[in-house]
Amino acid sequence: SEEDEEIVQKAFSRTFQDPSNLSERFIKFIDKCLDDYETIKGYYAPYTTLVQASGTGKSKLLINVAEKIMTVYCCLRDSKSSGYPFRSDIANILVRDFMNEQEAIATYLAYICACFQKMQEFDRDFKEWMDWHTNKISQEKFWRDVENRMGDIKSHLMKCSKDSETTELVKKYLVKKKHIERKGSVKYLFAFDEAHTLISKNDGNKSVGKNSLFYYIRRALILLPKEAGIFAIFTDTHSNISNFSPVSYLDPSKRVAEEGFILFEPFYLLDTVDMNVNFKKVMTLKESADPQHFFQYGRPLWGALLMPSSDTKGMESEHIIELAMDKLIGGKFFSVWKKDLKDSQKKIDILETLAILGPRLCIEVAPQSGYAPDLIANNMRLCINILEDRKYVVTSMPTEPVLAEASARIMNDPHVSLTELINQLSEALKKGVVEAGYRGELTARLLLLNAWDCCIKKKNEKEKSFDDTDIIFRFVTIEDFLRSLLADNVYEKIENRLEKK
């Protein structure tokens, strides 16, 4: 709705909270990458990837960094998506079918050259530059001018028959008319947000031959003169890590696979979890059950949606929980997803099972499993570490009240079979998808969770509060919980030891 859209925009415009100097660490990281590319032989192209799960602040980080580095920001979000940030107007030119490889590479080089020219002509600060080409109103005129410039540049680049000729011609377009006063190697950052459309074969099969568009944009980056000070960053909410930074033997470029070229490691340490929490404040039980409090835990998305600004009403907490439920199952509407379970006899698969149970069960997904990057890409699981060879991805699902509540509601929905979830979890253990060294602990956790859920249901029936859908965000007595957990004959043995209050 328009109201939700306004809330999301306001939430995105909130001041970037950076208690751990994340922006500075990211800038140092890309500066080192470009410095190594310029001085050390063996690196393939001047780019890297920004990898992390949804809601952790990747796009917000780029916007904040753009205040310190001259940045061209382009959101390549799917044309059918209603997400935020909005798809950039120029995306239709960059994500489309090309006649051949030469046209694709020439288009991406023309884009970089045309934007470079615009940057040289701009005489205000970096923040105003960023607003000029990302603002929903002003960007149309900006990108139309870029597109017009691209046409002329592209026609000249198409005449080049050798890579060396192309690079020499590009140099003529990258004439620096103004001095960028920053000490780092990166003078100009080209950011491609929601970049999964460059590798996706689902959006109209946007590719040239057997290669994805990402292959050709990398080829364009290679042809840039090293002294240009240009670096590219690719980021996305729903892309698989290996698509952007693959292991060498899976890389689509023969030059990388056969000649031993090095790709820069991804940047993934987005330590934004719990960044909005005031740990010094002592809370009462009543205060801790207030959405204003527990929505601050976890990734910053939840708190931003609840309180986008001091003068704007945020989303209702119930709406945010529903959004979290949709995100846990891969971005589908939960209402549609569960209807499919009922109508088409569809089975819950292992990926969905791990996503649903993850926020409550503390599941350890095997780093070598192919499910690990998929859970980061589509199901809110966080990336903790990526080994240098990129074969192993360590993931985690931190304690997040919002996701735990979303998980609990899915698990207790009448259309979702807990037995089926447990069977799929068992199958994941057999296949080595889930670390099998702590089966006893998993069983204990399932029993405790089931006891809690049953306790909440009984409490609702007793209090006749059937409209209260919260499962996690409620209090129960130890007595009621133990009564739900233990068999009657066992509970009777300890009942007298419980202190009545």
Sequence and secondary structure as in RCSB ss.txt:
>XXXX:A:sequence
SEEDEEIVQKAFSRTFQDPSNLSERFIKFIDKCLDDYETIKGYYAPYTTLVQASGTGKSKLLINVAEKIMTVYCC
LRDSKSSGYPFRSDIANILVRDFMNEQEAIATYLAYICACFQKMQEFDRDFKEWMDWHTNKISQEKFWRDVENRM
GDIKSHLMKCSKDSETTELVKKYLVKKKHIERKGSVKYLFAFDEAHTLISKNDGNKSVGKNSLFYYIRRALILLP
KEAGIFAIFTDTHSNISNFSPVSYLDPSKRVAEEGFILFEPFYLLDTVDMNVNFKKVMTLKESADPQHFFQYGRP
LWGALLMPSSDTKGMESEHIIELAMDKLIGGKFFSVWKKDLKDSQKKIDILETLAILGPRLCIEVAPQSGYAPDL
IANNMRLCINILEDRKYVVTSMPTEPVLAEASARIMNDPHVSLTELINQLSEALKKGVVEAGYRGELTARLLLLN
AWDCCIKKKNEKEKSFDDTDIIFRFVTIEDFLRSLLADNVYEKIENRLEKK
>XXXX:A:secstr
 HHHHHHHHHHHTS    TT HHHHHHHHHHHHHHHHHHSTTB  SEEEE   TTS HHHHHHHHTTTSEEEEEE
   TT   SS   TTHHHHSS  SSHHHHHHHHHHHHHHHHHHHHH  S HHHHHHHHHSTTTHHHHHHHHHHHH
HHHHHHHTT  SHHHHHHHHHHH    S    SSS SEEEEEESGGGGT SSSS  EETTEEHHHHHHHHHHTS 
GGG EEEEEE SS  HHHHS  GGG S HHHHHH  B    B     TTTT  TTS   HHHHTSHHHHTTSSSH
HHHHHH SBTTB    HHHHHHHHHHHHTTSS HHHHHHHHHHS     HHHHHHHHHHHH   B TTSTHHHHH
HHHS  EEEEE TTSS EEEE    HHHHHHHHHHHTSTTS HHHHHHHHHHHHHTTSB GGGHHHHHHHHHHHH
HHHHHHHHHHHHHT TT   SSS    HHHHHHHHS HHHHHHHHTTS   
